[in-house]
Every structure is written in C-alpha cells, then in structure tokens.
Amino acid sequence: MTSIRSALPTLQTSLNHRTALPTGPTGHCPMTQIRLQIVIPGQHLQEPIISCLIAHHGLVVNILAAQLQPQDNEKGWFDLQLRGTVSQILKGLAFLEALNLSIQGKPNPDGDSWHY
C-alpha cells in the first residue's frame, strides 16, 4: 500500500505545476485532475466511498473501471479520475488514506501522468 502522507509533497508540487483545467465553480481556483486505482477491502465494500469524495470533498469523480463482489466479501477496486482543485484532491486522497485503502497512481491519457 502506498502512503499518501509520504507522497503528498511530491503530489502537491506535481499538481501545482500541471497545466490547469478550467477554473472551479467560483472562478478562482484552477481545476486539475488525477487518475488512480483504489483497492477496497471487503469490510469497506458497503460504505459510500465514492459518494463521500463527491459530497464531502467537492470532487468530480469519473469511474473508468471497477470490479466489486460484495456478496463474497472480497476486495474490490475502482479506476478513478478525480477532478477538482489541488486542495480538494489532497483532502480526498487523505480521506482515502484514512480508510487504509491501497492507492496506486495511474497515467493520464493526455500525457500529464502522475505517479507516486
């Protein structure tokens, strides 16, 4: 499992130097995006993890792929694209880390890949 805390300084620098997407809803903070895969252990499969990223952290979440088997209580995974301000993304990643999920960076198809 990758530690978000150890990767945050690198991630923050990377996010701050990326080509920004259009500004956020207030028009002030530039938006950016990352791709990642999260692995969700069986005990968290019934929790609204994706909903929390949206509702509590203000992120736009695009589910690119997923595999879940809640009836087997096995782990599942999501390939996600998260879009938001740097602050929103960092808070969302901290939320995921607090759940002790395995998190892997994935390259973005437009060439601005992010890995930690």
Long-range contacts (C-beta under 8 A, 24 or more apart in sequence): 1-100, 1-101, 1-102, 1-103, 2-102, 2-103, 2-104, 2-105, 2-116, 3-97, 4-93, 4-94, 4-96, 4-97, 4-103, 5-97, 7-116, 8-90, 8-93, 10-116, 11-90, 11-93, 11-114, 11-116, 12-86, 12-90, 14-114, 15-86, 15-89, 15-90, 15-114, 16-86, 18-112, 18-114, 19-112, 21-83, 24-84, 24-85, 29-85, 29-86, 29-87, 30-85, 31-83, 31-84, 31-85, 32-83, 32-84, 32-85, 32-86, 32-89, 33-81, 33-82, 33-83, 33-84, 33-108, 34-81, 34-82, 34-89, 34-105, 34-108, 34-114, 35-64, 35-79, 35-80, 35-81, 35-82, 35-105, 35-106, 35-107, 35-108, 35-114, 36-79, 36-80, 36-82, 36-103, 36-104, 36-105, 36-106, 37-77, 37-78, 37-79, 37-80, 37-103, 37-104, 37-106, 38-77, 38-78, 38-80, 38-96, 38-101, 38-102, 38-103, 38-104, 39-75, 39-76, 39-77, 39-101, 39-102, 39-103, 40-68, 40-75, 40-76, 40-77, 40-78, 40-101, 41-75, 41-100, 41-101, 42-72, 42-73, 42-74, 42-75, 43-73, 44-99, 44-101, 45-70, 45-73, 45-75, 45-76, 46-70, 47-99, 49-96, 49-99, 49-101, 50-78, 50-80, 52-95, 53-82, 53-92, 53-95, 53-96, 56-95, 57-84, 57-88, 57-91, 57-92, 57-95, 58-84, 58-85, 58-88, 59-83, 59-84, 59-88, 59-89, 59-92, 60-84, 79-106, 81-108
